[in-house]
């Protein structure tokens, strides 16, 4: 599998997933269910965006993702 993995393409797919989560609408639900869906969307976005911001490398079959979580500025 390591020979077939395009790390840059994988990271780009995570960027696209993060964008899709941000752009998708919520179904017409109210109350606790709406809050649950909103919270899950935030977690999904965060997870996809973190990997989408990573610098990746594949060396000797080991995938390494470096993510700078320090505040910008």
DAGIKA-V910103 format. One line per field, one symbol per residue. ss: DSSP state (A for helix, B for strand, O for the rest). A space follows every 10 residues. Layout:
# DAGIKA-V910103
ss=???
This chain:
# DAGIKA-V910103
ss=OOOOOOAAAA AAAAAAAAAA AAAOOOOOOO AAAAAAAAAA AAAAAAAAAA AAOOBBBBBO OBBBBBOOOO OOO
